[in-house]
Each structure stands twice: as C-alpha cells, then as structure tokens.
Amino acid sequence: MYHSISDRGGATSITPDAFAMQMRVLSESKVPVLTLDEWVSRRDGGQLPARSVVITFDDGFQDFADAAWPILRTYGFRPIIYLPTDYVGRTEGWRGIASPPRALMGWETIQSLSAEGVLFGSHTVSHAHLDSLSDAALSEELEVAQEEIEDRLGQPVPHFAPPYGLAGPAVRKRIAEYHRTSVGTRLANAGPVDDLHDLPRIEMFYFADEARWRDHLAGRGRGYLLKRQVMRRVRGLMMNPWRGL
C-alpha cells in the first residue's frame, strides 16, 4: 500500500529513492507482480502463487504520475489507484492531510494512465469516514464515485478502498453490492481465505530498509511483520480508532 511518492515525510509518503529501491528489489526477487484483477482471477481458480504482490495506491496524488509511474512502467508493473472523485484535479482536503496539501491528478492524466495499463478503483466521492454515514449518504458515496470513474474511463470499476481503512461489517456488506473487492489498512498478507471485502495490505513505509524488504519477499520476514502487527494493535488502543492512514 502506497499513498504519495515524495519527500513530504510522514506515514503516507515514501521517498522516490526508497520507492525506486523497493521496485528494483521486487523485480529482482522474481515474485510475481499481479494486477488486482489477475490476483482475484487466480484466487477464484485456486491458482494463486505461493507468494505474489499487488501494488496499490490510495488517493491518486500527482506524484504518482511524476515519480512512481515512470519506475513502474520500466518494470512492467501495473498498479491500481483508488480515487476520491471530488478531489480529482484538486488538492487533498480530508482529515490527516499534509501541509501544504498535496495535489491530486486530474482526469486527463488519469485517462492517459488508464490507456497505458494502470487500473483505477473507487475511494468514495469525498474521502468520507463511511461508518459514520447514514444509509443514504453511504449509497451516494459508493454509487456516484463508481459511476463517475466508469464514465470517465469507459470500463467497470470492481475494486474499492474505504478511506482510512474503516468499514465495519454493515458497510462492507453495502460495498459488496457495488464492488468485487475492498482493501483496507489491516496489516497482513492477503491470501486465499481472506474476505474479498476486507483484504489486508502491507504499508510500505515499514519496508524502506532494503534488507528487510528482501527478507519479506523471500518469506523470511514473518517475525518483523508480527512485531509491527503487535505494535499497531497497541497503538490502536491508545489513539483515536479512525485516525487511519
């Protein structure tokens, strides 16, 4: 899971140098890099590789086009980007933003990237905290965002990411009415038995160290991941539960 590829600092930014290292090591590892569509298809067919990677970006920051895509394209990696449609072509304006706010890509850039093979999913209309919404407001966030992205790109939008990674059971049930998958911020490897509407992800600021990233890709990083999971749970008990990322 990525957000911004920049030098802005914080948990939602990875430096361009760190990102370049992560993609180089991923390529060298020979671990299959799948699109989310491919991952779901192989899972449905019982043919998931023992280890594989899907690359995801939340929010659609302009630095994806400027810094991330040139590197991804070099390796032939096709990520998915989850868009909050009200902010396309504007700057971030939700809780927890950077200062000054970061710019998001406009539709022309998004359409160009889509033509090159980048996938796009929904991240709602307004980057809303979905568990706090009424049924009508939730429906609007899901329907309007999905329809606009489909209209703009001329293709289905089966994938979704709830803002802040927050979607309780009732909200996930509603998401499933619109989307084939939904990814969150729960820190874990996704596998063949995970709920397709509560898929975990690995936050890549935890893997800015090359040796640690190599170990993870080789299947030797279980202890480190477990440590991070425990620390996340402890932090979650001490802080606002929808602080999110």
LOKE-653230 format. One record per atom (N, C-alpha, C): x, y, z. Coordinates in steps of 0.001 Angstrom, whole numbers, plus 500000, padded with zeros to 6 digits. Layout:
// residues N
XYZ/...
This chain:
// residues 245
500841498810500000/500000500000500000/500875501239500000/500601502119499048/501265503407498945/500224504513498916/500682505715499220/499896506921499004/500694507867498097/501637508590498706/502405509607497996/503860509159497838/504417509379496641/505841509140496394/506497510515496336/507028510928497479/507540512293497603/508424512369498838/509025513527499011/509881513783500180/509124514509501285/507797514396501298/507000515171502246/507069514645503673/507493513403503866/507574512841505205/506233512319505683/506256511590506804/505035511023507358/504744509646506797/503776508976507428/503476507591507083/502864507436505699/502314508513505122/501687508392503803/502593508851502670/503869509037502952/504828509412501899/506025508468501926/506419508008500749/507639507241500552/508537508067499637/509810508205499963/510687508999499103/510852508320497749/511068509095496693/511297508491495376/512454507496495374/513510507777496119/514643506845496162/514246505524496816/513499505601497920/513056504374498586/512119503581497687/511232504282497000/510305503594496096/511065502917494963/512043503602494395/512841503007493313/513547501754493804/514091501796495026/514733500614495599/513739499476495755/512558499779496289/511559498738496524/511138498061495222/510967498826494166/510573498249492889/511715497460492251/512935497945492399/514092497200491870/514235495855492578/514138495865493896/514262494621494661/513102493682494340/511920494233494176/510769493405493802/511006492731492460/511529493471491497/511822492884490192/512877491792490305/513921492053491076/514991491073491246/514532489822491970/513508489952492810/513045488815493616/512351487740492790/511846488113491617/511083487218490748/509733486799491352/509323487454492458/507979487236492975/506992487800491953/505963487036491557/505024487551490552/504331488826491020/504305489819490151/503572491057490415/502311491021489563/501171490911490225/499886490734489553/499061492010489631/498199492221488649/497156493217488831/496144492661489826/495336493533490388/494312493052491318/493311492154490595/493003492477489340/492126491604488549/492730490203488425/494030490138488131/494696488843487985/494718488087489303/494966488794490394/495012488150491711/493670487515492051/492590488255491814/491256487737492104/490944486537491205/491276486645489925/491014485550488995/491758484284489400/493018484434489759/493798483255490167/493297482699491487/492906483544492378/492334483078493644/491037482317493388/490175482871492543/488909482192492224/489163480814491628/490242480698490851/490556479427490216/491443478516491035/491746478923492286/492602478107493135/494032478039492630/494486479089491938/495812479075491324/496689480239491775/496478480727492990/497339481781493495/498754481253493680/499772482024493260/501148481623493559/501377481584495073/502400480861495492/502717480798496917/502979482195497476/503619483045496674/503848484435497045/503609485293495807/502952486410495977/502733487341494876/502501488724495463/502566489727494604/502419491117495037/501411491820494141/500524492593494756/499666493551494053/500041494927494591/500287495877493706/500728497219494097/499526498158494081/499244498788495225/498083499674495333/498500501062495808/497763502061495329/497958503452495745/496602504033496134/496539504682497285/495334505399497679/495463506876497307/494370507476496869/494178508920496715/494506509485495336/495461508932494605/495729509434493265/496503510732493221/497532510835494043/498337512054494054/499083512241492732/499314513495492387/500019513825491155/501416513224491122/502021513039492292/503374512482492294/503402511027491836/502238510365491769/502224509035491145/502660509154489693/502034510075488959/502376510252487549/503803510766487369/504241511624488268/505548512261488122/506699511348488551/506515510624489660/507630509885490257/507469508379490242/506247507881490417/506053506433490561/505882505717489221/505033506251488363/504718505540487134/505926505343486217/506819506307486066/507996506041485221/508799504819485687/508872504601486987/509591503435487522/508770502168487312/507515502199487646/506644501028487484/506589500581486033/506490501530485129/506403501225483698/507671500526483215/508801500931483754/510070500311483370/510063498810483657/509462498419484771/509437497007485169/508203496264484650/507290496970484018/506072496333483540/505058496060484635/505156496786485760/504229496599486885/502990497472486673/501815496886486859/500560497610486665/499818497724487998/499880498873488629/499236499059489926/497764499414489780/497098499522490931/495747500081490984/495774501295491891/495048502339491473/494964503590492228/493498503816492602/493247504085493874/491893504320494364/491640505826494461/490603506298493759/490361507732493586/489188508239494423/489365509333495182/488242510063495780/487796511128494765/486692510896494103/486386511630492866/486203513133493045/485715513597494189/485541515034494387/486868515781494417/487957515068494651/489259515728494773/490129515571493536/489653514872492531/490428514723491301/490699516104490705/491974516372490393/492355517660489843/492439518779490855/492315518433492143/492380519436493207/493502519051494175/493471519587495378/494399519186496425/493638518439497512/494370517625498253/493736516857499327/493055517792500312/491908517347500868/491161518210501766/490424517449502842/490929516279503199/490273515451504213/491098515438505489/490645514709506477/491343514647507757/492718513992507593/493733514588508225/495056513997508221/495904514349507017/495594515448506328/496320515794505108/497691516377505441/498537516438504414/499851517051504559/499724518571504542/500775519246504980/500801520709504955/502086521185504285/501983521898503162/500745522247502453/500125521025501786/498832521089501448/498156519942500844/498801519511499525/498753518197499282/499326517638498059/498300517636496931/498790517810495706/497920517839494530/497550516428494094/496309516273493647/495855515022493047/495853515156491521/495982514028490844/495945514021489385/494586514468488875/494591515063487676/493353515412487005/492882514281486102/491659514429485563/491090513346484753/491889513089483481/492448514109482891/493227513899481663/494439512993481945/495114513241483043/496250512397483424/495784510982483746/494695510872484473/494154509564484836/493768508769483591/493124509422482651/492734508739481419/493958508278480629/494993509090480593/496230508709479909/496872507497480579/496923507497481905/497491506371482641/496663505101482431/495352505255482412/494484504101482169/494776503486480812/494992504329479815/495314503833478473/496641503091478448/497526503397479402/498818502727479484/498778501464480348/497635501169480957/497518499928481709/497372500059483199/497339501284483722/497112501479485148/495632501228485449/495352500519486537/493977500269486951/493536501326487948/492225501584487986/491685502561488923/490483501978489647/490412502268490944/489293501860491768/488701503065492461/487663502835493229/486970503913493933/487480504060495361/487566505310495790/487936505663497168/486883506623497722/485649506451497241/484473507270497545/484508508599496800/483476509403497045/483396510742496456/484244511726497267/484020511745498579/484567512825499408/485604512361500421/486121511135500262/487084510586501227/486447510529502617/485211510033502659/484414510060503879/484734508893504815/484474509106506097/484510508047507115/483184507292506992/483193506159506296/481952505509505889/481123504996507058/481747504555508130/480988504016509259/480150505083509951/480431506351509674/479708507436510342/478526507956509528/478303507397508328/477312507957507411/475943507304507559/474920508046507167/473580507474507041/473546506538505837/472517505730505739/472387504817504603/472363505584503282/471638506698503252/471534507470502013/472874508067501630/473599508611502610/474898509212502320/475907508151501888/475841506975502504/476733505881502124/476470505463500679/475203505323500329/474860504950498953/475395505963497962/475287507249498298/475774508290497391/477288508203497225/477997507996498318/479456507890498248/479882506730497356/479176505612497450/479533504426496666/479089504556495212/477853504953494994/477296504980493644/477918506070492784/478001507279493308/478438508414492498/479905508250492101/480739507827493040/482161507646492716/482344506565491661/481679505437491848/481820504343490884/481341504775489498/480205505430489434/479660505838488139/480552506860487448/481111507803488211/481946508812487557/483226508196486995/483861507330487765/485093506711487259/484787505851486035/483691505104486085/483316504283484928/483037505151483711/482331506255483915/482019507146482800/483276507776482222/484182508176483086/485402508852482630/486351507902481904/486411506638482371/487391505694481830/486790504675480875/485463504590480840/484814503675479908/485032502213480229/485145501888481518/485335500497481917/484789500285483325/484478499036483680/483934498771485019/484934499121486110/484400499386487298/485225499686488468/484848498692489575/485468497500489550/485091496469490514/485800496549491857/486743497482492013/487577497488493211/487414498784493999/487556498658495321/487236499752496238/488208499757497411/488460500952497958/489220501103499197/488510502122500076/488032501734501252/487393502698502135/488411503669502712/488111504960502731/489033505919503340/489353505547504785/490604505760505161/491121505460506496/491123503955506799/490766503133505799/490690501695506030/489519501286506896/488534502160507063/487450501922508010/486166501528507299/485726500305507581/484461499811507045/484031498638507910/483042498866508759/482530497805509610/481720496795508813/481247495739509467/480524494674508754/479347495172507926/478557496085508468/477390496580507725/477820497365506488/478861498169506614/479353498939505470/479976498010504438/480731497007504888/481328496065503930/480248495322503140/479145495044503787/478035494394503077/477495495299501977/477417496589502241/476953497526501226/477987497665500109/479252497737500476/480314497831499470/480230496659498506/479936495472499042/479868494263498219/478756494331497185/477773495203497381/476712495367496390/477213496093495141/478328496793495272/478851497601494176/480189497088493635/480975496457494484/482355496152494123/482717494700494424/483613494161493618/484080492779493783/485048492650494936/485886493675495176/486840493639496270/486851494963497009/487355494914498241/487600496117499028/488834495863499886/489780496784499811/491019496648500580/491026497656501718/491655497267502830/491728498162503966/493153498476504346/493360498793505629/494694499098506132/495127498093507197/494375497005507351/494794495946508271/496116495369507791/497094495323508685/498462494965508317/498628493441508304/498660492880507099/498836491429506953/498982491106505479/499409489882505201/499426489378503833/498033488877503470/497547489224502290/496259488721501809/496441487329501227/495457486472501439/495567485096500958/494256484525500484/494215483238500227/493046482608499600/491817482520500487/491948482740501794/490776482618502668/490311483967503207/490998485047502861/490579486360503349/489280486801502687/488474487536503448/487255488148502929/487640489110501805/487063488924500624/487391489795499488/486973491244499720/486160491490500733/485753492863501040/486385493362502339/487456492684502746/488247493128503895/489685492654503709/490246492919502535/491589492438502223/492640493302502926/493589492667503602/494658493432504258/495704493887503256/496543494801503691/497644495281502858/498879495517503726/500026495622503063/501287495911503721/501652497365503451/501795498162504498/502162499566504339/503665499664504098/504031500246502982/505404500129502522/506388501051503232/505915501981504067/506884502752504839/507563501875505871/507002500693506161/507659499736507053/508849499044506380/508971499191505070/509987498437504326/510896499364503520/511280500469504140/512229501380503496/513661500861503584/513887499845504418/515202499214504518/515294498070503505/516324498088502662/516413497112501568/516511495680502071/517322495431503081/517488494062503574/516176493517504139/515451494364504839/514168493926505416/513156493610504306/513164494420503246/512255494197502124/512618492907501391/513902492664501207/514333491409500581/513894490208501415/514042490306502725/513627489204503590/512127488948503474/511364490029503446/509909489867503336/509535489159502038/510106489574500944/509789488976499646/510222487513499576/511272487174500329/511764485796500343/511030484924501350/510057485510502063/509308484732503043/510000484595504380/511027485440504617/511767485345505872/511399486467506845/510384487256506530/510086488432507337/508928488273508298/508559487051508632/507366486833509461/507505487473510847/508702487354511443/508900487906512775/508748489414512800/509313490082511799/509205491535511740/507755491968511533/507050491281510636/505654491633510385/504816491426511648/505063490337512366/504331490084513607/504590491196514619/505828491629514721/506170492716515637/505409493982515275/505371494313513981/504641495503513550/503150495372513831/502598494172513660/501175493956513935/500859494201515408/501710493689516289/501505493887517724/501588495365518075/502568496045517518/502716497477517796/501524498269517287/500992497859516129/499805498529515590/498609498350516516/498430497141517046/497299496898517951/497414497736519212/498614497802519768/498823498599520971/498538500065520690/499068500567519575/498830501960519210/497349502230518995/496653501270518396/495238501442518140/494411501567519407/494855500911520484/494155501015521761/494384502360522446/495446503027522033/495827504274522686/495374505523521940/494962505340520684/494676506505519847/493260506432519294/492822507525518697/491536507574518009/491441506435517016/490418505563517095/490360504379516236/490196504664514757/489829505883514369/489742506125512921/490773507144512452/491859507203513203/492986508035512758/493422507617511364/493606506292511156/493856505747509828/495073506318509147/495211505935507857/496327506401507038/495801506832505675/
